[in-house]
Amino acid sequence: MVKSPCGPKTANRITRSATRRKIQQKSFMTWWDSLETLSRMQTVVAILIFVLGGTALAVKLRADDLKKQADTRKSVERARLDQELQEQTRIALQATKETQASAQKVALAAQPRRLLAEKLPAMLAALSGAPKLEVALSTSPVDEEARDLTGQIRSVLNSAQIAHSSSSVMQPDLPAGIVVSHGDTPEAAALADAISKAISIAGIASTMETKGATAFVGVFVGRKP
C-alpha cells in the first residue's frame, strides 16, 4: 500500500477546497440559470408589452375610424334631411303661389270688366288721330256685365267724337270677349286698331278680324271669357 505524500491536514484542505469549488460552481450555475430565466422573462414581458401596446393602438385606431364613419353617416343623413326639407319647403311655397294665383284668377273672374276713369285720358289719346267713321256696337241683351261694358265703350267714343250705332245680338251668336271687326280699307283698319289699343289701355283684351272690302268698323262685346 502506497501512502499519500501529503499529510492528513493537507488532504483535508484539498478536500475542503474541492468542496468549496463545487459549491461555488453550483451557486454560479444556479445564479446563471436564474439570470437566464429572468432574461427570458424580460424578453417575454417586452414582447407582451409590445403586443399589448400594438393591440391598444390598433383598438384606438379602429375606434377612431368607426367614429369617423359614424360622423360621416350622420353628415350624409343630415344633408339628406336638409335636402328633403328644402324640397318640401319649395313644394309648399310653389303650392302656396299656385293657390294664390288661382285665387287671384277667381277674384278677377268674379269682377266685372270696367273702363276705369283714370285710364280715360290715355284712351282718348289713342283715339285722337283715328278716322271718324261710324262704329257699330253690338252686345248681348241678356248679359248685364257685357251691356254695362258696351255702355262704357259708347261713352269713350262719345268723348272722342266718334259716331256709333248700337244693336243687340242674342247668344250664342255673339262670341265671348271683345271682337273688333273692320273692312279692309285703310281708314277702317286704322280706326279698328285705335279702338283695340284704347281698350287694351284699360287692361281688357280684344281680338281683331277683317270682314270684306268695306269701310265697316264694329265692336262686338260678348260675355266675359
C-alpha positions as CSV (number, residue, x, y, z in Angstrom):
1,M,0.0,0.0,0.0
2,V,1.4,3.3,-1.1
3,K,1.0,6.2,1.3
4,S,-0.1,9.7,0.2
5,P,2.8,12.0,0.0
6,C,0.6,14.6,1.7
7,G,-0.3,14.5,5.3
8,P,-3.8,14.3,6.7
9,K,-4.1,18.0,7.2
10,T,-3.1,18.7,3.6
11,A,-5.6,16.2,2.4
12,N,-8.4,17.7,4.4
13,R,-7.6,21.1,3.0
14,I,-7.6,19.8,-0.5
15,T,-11.0,18.1,0.1
16,R,-12.4,21.3,1.6
17,S,-11.1,23.4,-1.2
18,A,-12.6,21.0,-3.8
19,T,-15.9,21.1,-1.9
20,R,-15.9,24.9,-1.9
21,R,-15.2,25.0,-5.6
22,K,-18.1,22.6,-6.2
23,I,-20.4,24.7,-4.1
24,Q,-19.2,27.9,-5.9
25,Q,-19.7,26.3,-9.2
26,K,-23.1,25.1,-8.3
27,S,-24.0,28.6,-6.9
28,F,-22.7,30.2,-10.1
29,M,-24.7,27.8,-12.2
30,T,-27.8,28.4,-10.1
31,W,-27.3,32.2,-10.4
32,W,-26.7,31.9,-14.2
33,D,-29.8,29.8,-14.6
34,S,-31.8,32.4,-12.6
35,L,-30.3,35.2,-14.7
36,E,-31.1,33.4,-17.9
37,T,-34.7,32.7,-16.7
38,L,-35.0,36.4,-15.7
39,S,-33.7,37.4,-19.1
40,R,-36.2,35.2,-20.8
41,M,-38.9,36.6,-18.7
42,Q,-37.9,40.1,-19.5
43,T,-37.9,39.2,-23.2
44,V,-41.4,37.7,-22.9
45,V,-42.6,40.7,-20.9
46,A,-41.1,43.1,-23.6
47,I,-42.9,41.1,-26.3
48,L,-46.1,41.2,-24.3
49,I,-45.8,44.9,-23.8
50,F,-45.1,45.4,-27.5
51,V,-48.1,43.2,-28.5
52,L,-50.4,44.8,-25.9
53,G,-49.2,48.2,-26.9
54,G,-49.8,47.4,-30.6
55,T,-53.2,46.0,-29.8
56,A,-54.2,49.1,-27.8
57,L,-53.0,51.3,-30.7
58,A,-55.0,49.2,-33.2
59,V,-58.0,49.3,-31.0
60,K,-57.7,53.1,-30.7
61,L,-57.2,53.5,-34.5
62,R,-60.2,51.3,-35.1
63,A,-62.3,53.3,-32.6
64,D,-61.2,56.5,-34.3
65,D,-62.1,55.0,-37.7
66,L,-65.5,53.9,-36.5
67,K,-66.2,57.3,-35.1
68,K,-65.2,58.9,-38.4
69,Q,-67.5,56.6,-40.2
70,A,-70.3,57.4,-37.8
71,D,-69.7,61.1,-38.2
72,T,-69.7,60.7,-42.0
73,R,-73.0,58.8,-41.9
74,K,-74.5,61.5,-39.7
75,S,-73.3,64.2,-42.0
76,V,-74.8,62.4,-45.1
77,E,-78.0,61.8,-43.3
78,R,-78.2,65.4,-42.1
79,A,-77.5,66.6,-45.7
80,R,-80.3,64.3,-47.0
81,L,-82.7,65.5,-44.4
82,D,-81.8,69.2,-45.2
83,Q,-82.3,68.5,-48.9
84,E,-85.7,66.8,-48.2
85,L,-86.7,69.8,-46.1
86,Q,-85.7,72.2,-48.7
87,E,-87.6,70.3,-51.4
88,Q,-90.7,70.1,-49.2
89,T,-90.4,73.8,-48.5
90,R,-90.1,74.5,-52.2
91,I,-93.1,72.4,-53.0
92,A,-95.1,74.1,-50.2
93,L,-94.1,77.5,-51.5
94,Q,-95.0,76.5,-55.0
95,A,-98.4,75.2,-53.9
96,T,-99.0,78.4,-52.0
97,K,-98.1,80.5,-55.0
98,E,-100.3,78.4,-57.3
99,T,-103.2,78.7,-54.7
100,Q,-102.7,82.5,-54.5
101,A,-102.6,82.8,-58.3
102,S,-105.7,80.6,-58.6
103,A,-107.5,82.7,-56.0
104,Q,-106.5,85.9,-57.9
105,K,-107.8,84.4,-61.1
106,V,-111.1,83.5,-59.4
107,A,-111.3,87.0,-57.9
108,L,-110.6,88.7,-61.3
109,A,-113.1,86.4,-63.0
110,A,-115.7,87.5,-60.4
111,Q,-115.0,91.2,-61.1
112,P,-116.8,92.8,-64.0
113,R,-114.8,94.4,-66.8
114,R,-114.5,98.2,-66.4
115,L,-113.0,101.1,-68.3
116,L,-111.6,103.0,-65.3
117,A,-112.0,106.8,-65.3
118,E,-108.2,107.3,-64.7
119,K,-107.5,105.5,-67.9
120,L,-109.8,107.8,-70.0
121,P,-107.1,110.4,-71.0
122,A,-104.8,107.7,-72.3
123,M,-107.7,106.0,-74.2
124,L,-108.7,109.3,-75.8
125,A,-105.1,109.9,-76.8
126,A,-105.1,106.6,-78.6
127,L,-108.3,107.5,-80.5
128,S,-107.3,111.1,-81.2
129,G,-105.8,110.6,-84.6
130,A,-108.2,107.8,-85.8
131,P,-110.5,108.3,-88.8
132,K,-114.0,109.5,-87.9
133,L,-116.0,106.5,-89.2
134,E,-119.2,105.2,-87.7
135,V,-118.7,102.3,-85.3
136,A,-121.3,99.6,-84.9
137,L,-121.6,98.5,-81.2
138,S,-123.2,95.1,-80.6
139,T,-123.8,93.2,-77.3
140,S,-126.0,90.6,-75.7
141,P,-129.3,91.8,-74.3
142,V,-129.2,89.1,-71.5
143,D,-125.7,89.7,-70.2
144,E,-125.7,92.6,-67.8
145,E,-121.9,92.8,-67.5
146,A,-121.5,92.9,-71.3
147,R,-124.2,95.6,-71.6
148,D,-122.5,97.7,-68.9
149,L,-119.1,97.4,-70.7
150,T,-120.7,98.4,-74.0
151,G,-122.1,101.5,-72.4
152,Q,-118.7,102.5,-71.2
153,I,-117.2,102.0,-74.6
154,R,-120.0,104.1,-76.0
155,S,-119.1,106.9,-73.6
156,V,-115.5,106.8,-74.6
157,L,-116.5,107.0,-78.3
158,N,-118.7,110.0,-77.5
159,S,-115.8,111.7,-75.7
160,A,-113.6,111.0,-78.7
161,Q,-116.4,112.4,-81.0
162,I,-116.6,109.1,-83.0
163,A,-120.1,108.3,-84.2
164,H,-121.6,104.9,-83.3
165,S,-124.7,102.8,-83.6
166,S,-126.0,100.1,-81.3
167,S,-127.6,96.7,-81.7
168,S,-128.3,93.6,-79.7
169,V,-127.2,90.1,-80.7
170,M,-128.6,87.0,-78.9
171,Q,-126.2,84.5,-77.6
172,P,-124.7,82.1,-78.6
173,D,-124.3,84.0,-81.9
174,L,-122.0,86.5,-80.2
175,P,-118.5,85.2,-79.3
176,A,-117.0,85.6,-75.8
177,G,-114.8,88.6,-75.2
178,I,-114.4,91.7,-77.3
179,V,-114.0,91.4,-81.1
180,V,-113.1,94.5,-83.2
181,S,-114.2,93.8,-86.7
182,H,-113.3,96.0,-89.7
183,G,-113.3,96.1,-93.5
184,D,-110.0,96.1,-95.4
185,T,-109.9,99.8,-96.2
186,P,-107.1,101.8,-94.7
187,E,-109.5,104.0,-92.7
188,A,-111.4,101.1,-91.3
189,A,-108.2,99.3,-90.3
190,A,-106.8,102.4,-88.7
191,L,-109.9,103.1,-86.6
192,A,-110.3,99.5,-85.5
193,D,-106.6,99.4,-84.5
194,A,-107.1,102.6,-82.4
195,I,-110.2,101.2,-80.7
196,S,-108.3,98.0,-79.9
197,K,-105.4,99.9,-78.4
198,A,-107.7,102.1,-76.3
199,I,-109.5,99.1,-74.9
200,S,-106.1,97.4,-74.1
201,I,-105.1,100.5,-72.2
202,A,-107.9,99.7,-69.8
203,G,-106.4,96.3,-69.3
204,I,-109.1,94.5,-71.4
205,A,-108.0,92.1,-74.2
206,S,-109.7,92.2,-77.6
207,T,-109.3,90.4,-80.9
208,M,-109.4,91.9,-84.4
209,E,-110.9,90.4,-87.6
210,T,-111.2,91.7,-91.1
211,K,-114.5,91.4,-93.0
212,G,-114.8,92.3,-96.6
213,A,-113.8,95.2,-98.8
214,T,-115.8,97.9,-96.9
215,A,-115.2,100.7,-94.5
216,F,-117.1,98.9,-91.8
217,V,-116.0,99.0,-88.2
218,G,-117.8,97.1,-85.5
219,V,-117.2,96.3,-81.8
220,F,-118.8,93.1,-80.6
221,V,-118.9,92.8,-76.8
222,G,-119.6,89.3,-75.7
223,R,-119.7,87.6,-72.3
224,K,-116.7,87.7,-70.1
225,P,-114.2,84.9,-71.1
